[in-house]
Amino acid sequence: MKETRLMMGMPITIEVISEEVMQQHIDDVFAFFGWVDDTFSTYKEESEISRINQKRLALAEASGPMQTMFALAEETKQDTAGYFDIYRNGRYDPSGIVKGWAIYNAASLLARMGFTDFYVDAGGDIQAVGHNDQGDNWRVGIRNPFNMREIVKVLSISDCGVATSGTSIRGQHIYNPKSAGPLETTVVSLTVIGPNVYEADRFATAAFAMGADGIGFIARMKGFEAYQINQAGAATFTDGFQRYVLQ
């Protein structure tokens, strides 16, 4: 069963390969994404994060999931030498970590339901588990940031996550926490493969903020690979990236 819905400002697709899957299973996963949006969206006036930013709710009185998110954000800040920070201009914006976390937890929900072959894709960031309906690894395309209809690489993945940071869809929305001005970088797209989509997403966001040095940061991390495209259209990738490439 495969279904796509527009949520959190992006298409979210769930596909489960099983004769046991029912509509209720899919609905439950989408309901989880709905809760994530209602809780963490900075665009919703009554979301929990908005109430924190408006000082209507103290962080100490926030929900457990919200406090967990702040703890994960602080951990990521430390892991990336400050290149990831959800606090800017007097407001908190956890979007750079929430999406990967949400996809990972949606996949965990499907796993707890007993499914072993599925993927969850939210805005191009993917957690892939098991195999597709042909018994092969899942295939994931990396889009050309200069022509989103074109796929420049096709990856073969299973039991891992893929996340891409870049400017081709949302424009320049990533900032360098160490600089007051807009992010200045020659990088337009950075795709990271990690042990799960949460890890891939948080490090992709931070590495993109590092500019051209970001791919070197990923290369030094065990269990991660990356593929970077710059403004000139030139690609750079880590040593182990090619083992995931089909074409």
Order of alpha helices (4+ residues) and beta strands (2+ residues): beta-beta-alpha-alpha-alpha-beta-beta-alpha-beta-beta-beta-beta-beta-beta-alpha-alpha-beta-beta
